[in-house]
Every structure is written in C-alpha cells, then in structure tokens.
Amino acid sequence: MKKLKYALLMLALFAPAALIAQAAGDPGGGQMEAGPHAASVDDQLDDLSQKLNLTDAQKPQVKAILQDQRDQMKQVMTNSSASREETRAKMQGIHKASSAKIRALLTGEQKAKFDAMQGQHRHMGEKHGEAAPPPAPQQ
C-alpha cells in the first residue's frame, strides 16, 4: 500500500514536468531527481521557455515559482500522516496555485499556449483515470 501511495504521489508531482519534456521531444531526459521521468526545475524552465518564448525578465520569475512548487510538494510528500487523498488534494492545490502564478506573468499569446499545454495535461490525467481539474481561468 505504501508503494502504491508513493507511486501515485510521484505521478502527481512529476507528470506535468514529464509531459512538458515529452512534448518538447525529450522523453524523460535531464537531471533525475525523484523518478525516471522527473525533470529538474532548470529543465522545466527550459521547456517552458522554449514552448512559450519566455522573455529574459520572465525566466527568473518562472524559475522561482517552479522551485517553490517543487519545495512545497516535497514537503507534502514527507508528511506520512496524511491520507493519499489528502496528499493528492494538497499537491493538486500547489500545482494549481503555481500554474496561476505563472499564467499571471504571461502575455496574451503566451497564456493561450500555456492554457493549451494545461489542457493536454488534463487530457492525459483523464486517460489515466484521474478526475480532470477545472480549466484555468481566462483573463
């Protein structure tokens, strides 16, 4: 049961990074951290920079958000007293908040691309039996 909980947490934590890396043509490459498909913060930033054409001003802001997200998720994962559902909900909340922070930094064109990327992530979750989170708010 503990192995299943750990596997599900790894999927919830690193699926967005793996999907971004795979969409960029890098299926699991880069620095390995917690799983075979875990991309480092720098790899995630590189992928987002390429996909969204981030400006030099946006890159350090996005990197800080990604690092904060990773730190928060690691902290949630180390809390063994929480149930699987509680942990999953917390991790989804962290990811949702981070996505909203990143989206707030983007231009209109970048937001459209980012929303499309998020839509692909939701679609992949549905294929794996996860409930689809609500769509990102349009601004």
Contacts in CASP RR format, 6 or more apart in sequence:
PFRMAT RR
TARGET T0000
AUTHOR 0000-0000-0000
METHOD contacts of the structure
MODEL  1
MKKLKYALLMLALFAPAALIAQAAGDPGGGQMEAGPHAASVDDQLDDLSQ
KLNLTDAQKPQVKAILQDQRDQMKQVMTNSSASREETRAKMQGIHKASSA
KIRALLTGEQKAKFDAMQGQHRHMGEKHGEAAPPPAPQQ
5 84 0 8 1.000
5 87 0 8 1.000
8 84 0 8 1.000
8 88 0 8 1.000
9 77 0 8 1.000
9 84 0 8 1.000
9 87 0 8 1.000
9 88 0 8 1.000
9 91 0 8 1.000
10 34 0 8 1.000
10 35 0 8 1.000
10 38 0 8 1.000
11 128 0 8 1.000
12 88 0 8 1.000
12 91 0 8 1.000
12 92 0 8 1.000
12 95 0 8 1.000
13 34 0 8 1.000
13 38 0 8 1.000
13 73 0 8 1.000
13 77 0 8 1.000
13 91 0 8 1.000
14 34 0 8 1.000
14 35 0 8 1.000
14 37 0 8 1.000
14 38 0 8 1.000
14 39 0 8 1.000
15 121 0 8 1.000
15 124 0 8 1.000
15 125 0 8 1.000
16 95 0 8 1.000
16 121 0 8 1.000
17 37 0 8 1.000
17 38 0 8 1.000
17 39 0 8 1.000
17 43 0 8 1.000
17 44 0 8 1.000
17 47 0 8 1.000
18 27 0 8 1.000
18 28 0 8 1.000
18 37 0 8 1.000
18 38 0 8 1.000
18 39 0 8 1.000
19 120 0 8 1.000
19 121 0 8 1.000
19 124 0 8 1.000
20 39 0 8 1.000
20 44 0 8 1.000
20 47 0 8 1.000
20 48 0 8 1.000
20 51 0 8 1.000
20 117 0 8 1.000
21 27 0 8 1.000
21 28 0 8 1.000
21 29 0 8 1.000
21 30 0 8 1.000
21 37 0 8 1.000
21 39 0 8 1.000
21 43 0 8 1.000
21 44 0 8 1.000
21 47 0 8 1.000
22 28 0 8 1.000
23 47 0 8 1.000
23 51 0 8 1.000
23 117 0 8 1.000
23 120 0 8 1.000
24 47 0 8 1.000
24 50 0 8 1.000
24 51 0 8 1.000
26 43 0 8 1.000
26 47 0 8 1.000
27 37 0 8 1.000
28 36 0 8 1.000
28 37 0 8 1.000
28 39 0 8 1.000
29 39 0 8 1.000
29 43 0 8 1.000
30 39 0 8 1.000
30 40 0 8 1.000
30 43 0 8 1.000
31 39 0 8 1.000
31 40 0 8 1.000
31 42 0 8 1.000
31 43 0 8 1.000
32 38 0 8 1.000
33 40 0 8 1.000
39 47 0 8 1.000
41 63 0 8 1.000
41 66 0 8 1.000
41 67 0 8 1.000
41 70 0 8 1.000
42 63 0 8 1.000
44 66 0 8 1.000
45 59 0 8 1.000
45 62 0 8 1.000
45 63 0 8 1.000
45 66 0 8 1.000
48 54 0 8 1.000
48 62 0 8 1.000
48 102 0 8 1.000
49 59 0 8 1.000
49 62 0 8 1.000
51 113 0 8 1.000
51 117 0 8 1.000
52 106 0 8 1.000
52 110 0 8 1.000
52 113 0 8 1.000
52 114 0 8 1.000
53 110 0 8 1.000
54 62 0 8 1.000
54 110 0 8 1.000
58 105 0 8 1.000
58 106 0 8 1.000
61 105 0 8 1.000
62 102 0 8 1.000
62 105 0 8 1.000
65 98 0 8 1.000
65 101 0 8 1.000
65 102 0 8 1.000
66 98 0 8 1.000
66 102 0 8 1.000
68 98 0 8 1.000
69 94 0 8 1.000
69 95 0 8 1.000
69 98 0 8 1.000
72 94 0 8 1.000
73 91 0 8 1.000
73 94 0 8 1.000
73 95 0 8 1.000
76 82 0 8 1.000
76 87 0 8 1.000
76 90 0 8 1.000
76 91 0 8 1.000
76 94 0 8 1.000
77 87 0 8 1.000
77 91 0 8 1.000
79 87 0 8 1.000
82 90 0 8 1.000
92 133 0 8 1.000
96 133 0 8 1.000
99 114 0 8 1.000
99 118 0 8 1.000
99 136 0 8 1.000
100 136 0 8 1.000
100 137 0 8 1.000
102 114 0 8 1.000
103 111 0 8 1.000
103 114 0 8 1.000
103 115 0 8 1.000
103 136 0 8 1.000
103 139 0 8 1.000
106 114 0 8 1.000
111 139 0 8 1.000
114 136 0 8 1.000
115 135 0 8 1.000
115 136 0 8 1.000
115 138 0 8 1.000
118 135 0 8 1.000
118 136 0 8 1.000
119 135 0 8 1.000
122 132 0 8 1.000
122 133 0 8 1.000
122 135 0 8 1.000
123 132 0 8 1.000
125 132 0 8 1.000
126 132 0 8 1.000
END
